[in-house]
Amino acid sequence: MAALMPRGTGTADLPVLRPAYLWERRRLADGTDILIRPIRPEDDAIEFDFIRGLSRDSAYNRLLSARRLTAREIRRLTRIDYDREMACVAVSGSGTQARLLGVARYVRDEAGRSAEFAVVVADAWQRKGIGTMLLQALQGHARAAGLANLHGITLASNLAMQNLGRKLGFAQRAEPGDATVRQIEKALVPDTAGTARVAANDAWVAPRHSTRLSEAPIGGA
Ligand SMILES: CC(C)(COP(=O)(O)OP(=O)(O)OC[C@H]1O[C@@H](n2cnc3c(N)ncnc32)[C@H](O)[C@@H]1OP(=O)(O)O)[C@@H](O)C(=O)NCCC(=O)NCCS
């Protein structure tokens, strides 16, 4: 059993095209304005702070392991292949004030019609609706991208994820042979209008400037 991590080397050496649709401004109940958008390579630094800032419990629940991600792995998380993967981030502030509050991502299975997903929200921002918003955005993109199924695994002790999944209509069942985890899964209704929007989307834009960032590790990992 392993928690979701992207496969391969990502888009580090490819020109990065990223979807410009899927940007959504939302307001939390406490009045905080957030932006939900696809992740991008320039998010390295805020992704790094986000991951390093997670409590031991949240990190464990996300990774199903106590190990810390290396700087290289964190970099990989921001360099996704948008054909095979999607990661929606919730961000507050902008410029040097930008903070990453949560991420929901999927990686397509080899067969292509289903994908494994995972979601994590910064501890101080949990229970404010961000996980719901992120998973809804990810689901919407998955449907438009032609996926028929999203599935994931969560610790049997992780009631927050199980309740979030239940709220959004994910079915849950025991993992055969492993009582410590549960599978969560949802069949997706095709979104043909969304698919047309994605297909016709000349809003797949190249970044305005180079995204090649320094290869130096961001921190002490
Ligand atoms: C699971 C997680 C993503 C939920 O994110 P969140 O932003 O707190 O979720 P929301 O505020 O949108 O809450 C949605 C629902 O989830 C459930 N929920 C969230 N936190 C909960 C908690 N601590 N205890 C019980 N239920 C909880 C509730 O049903 C909630 O609906 P409600 O607020 O109307 O009661 C978050 O707790 C997290 O990041 N946990 C650590 C990483 C993790 O476990 N990831 C899942 C592995 S795939």
The ligand as an ORCA input file, in Angstrom:
! r2SCAN-3c Opt
* xyz 0 1
  C      -9.599     15.292      5.037
  C      -9.366     16.787      4.838
  C      -8.780     16.992      3.440
  C     -10.721     17.527      4.926
  O     -10.510     18.856      4.534
  P     -11.348     20.061      5.177
  O     -11.034     21.293      4.406
  O     -11.121     20.105      6.623
  O     -12.831     19.581      4.867
  P     -14.150     20.472      4.855
  O     -14.003     21.644      5.766
  O     -14.507     20.754      3.446
  O     -15.173     19.483      5.523
  C     -16.005     18.653      4.744
  C     -16.618     17.591      5.615
  O     -15.616     16.672      6.024
  C     -15.913     16.207      7.332
  N     -14.829     16.594      8.239
  C     -13.821     17.472      8.017
  N     -12.986     17.501      9.053
  C     -13.460     16.620      9.961
  C     -13.022     16.173     11.220
  N     -11.906     16.678     11.790
  N     -13.749     15.234     11.872
  C     -14.855     14.704     11.312
  N     -15.340     15.084     10.097
  C     -14.640     16.026      9.446
  C     -17.205     16.876      7.759
  O     -18.266     16.008      7.373
  C     -17.207     18.113      6.906
  O     -18.484     18.607      6.654
  P     -19.139     19.636      7.705
  O     -18.101     20.682      7.985
  O     -20.314     20.137      6.944
  O     -19.465     18.834      8.892
  C      -8.452     17.376      5.938
  O      -8.913     16.977      7.194
  C      -6.994     16.979      5.776
  O      -6.234     17.609      5.042
  N      -6.578     15.905      6.484
  C      -5.166     15.483      6.395
  C      -4.850     14.805      5.054
  C      -5.806     13.696      4.771
  O      -6.298     13.014      5.645
  N      -6.052     13.460      3.465
  C      -6.884     12.392      3.019
  C      -6.048     11.307      2.410
  S      -6.583     11.044      0.745
*
